Amino acid sequence: MFSYFKNFTLIAYAKLAIGLFFLIMGIVDSQIPTVTIGALLIILTLSNRGHCSSGYCSTPPRRNK
């Protein structure tokens, strides 16, 4: 499980923190849309899918020949 977070970028950590913030604030204020946005950000970050056209925002490692 810890190797899963090894390839995270700074943007991924920021998205995770913002999603967690929205999730907690939505629960505290009892706002369903805010909870939904926070949960969606967390799920998209953890599944490594996002706004890239290819579906994945990371590229495979370069191979030396």
N, C-alpha and C positions, 0 to 999 in steps of 0.2 A: 504494500500500500504506500509506503514512503517513497518508493521509486516512481510512483505515479506523479508526485508533485515535483520531482527532480527536473523535469523538462518544462516547467511553467516559466513563463516570461513575466516581466514586471507588469505588463498590461493584464495578464491573466490574474495575477494577485490583486490588482486594482479592481477588476471586474468582480472578483470573488468578495472583496471587502465591501464594494458598493451594493452588491446583491444582498449580502448579509445585513448591511445597514437598512436597506429597504424592507427586508423581511422582518427584522426586529421592530422597526418603527411602525410597520403595518400591523403587527400583532399588538403592540402597545396601544395604538390608536384605534384598533378594531376596524381597519380599512382593508377590505378584501382586494381592491385593485392594486394597492401598494404591496400587499403580500404576494400577489400574483406576479408583479414585476420583479420583485426580489427573488422569488423562487425560480422564475424563468432565467434571470441572469445567472443564478447559481448553477442551474441545470445545464445551460449552454456552456458555461465555463468548464464545468467538470467533464462534459462530454466532448470538449474541444471542438465544438462546432460554433459557427458564428456567422458573420456577415461576409465571408469570403465566397467567391463564385464557385470554387472547386469543392466546397463543403468542409475542408479542413484548413485551418489557418497556419499550419506548420508545414515545412518542407522536409523531405527525407534527408538524412545526413549524406554528405558528399563522400563518394568513394574514391580513393586514390588508386590509380591504375599503374 
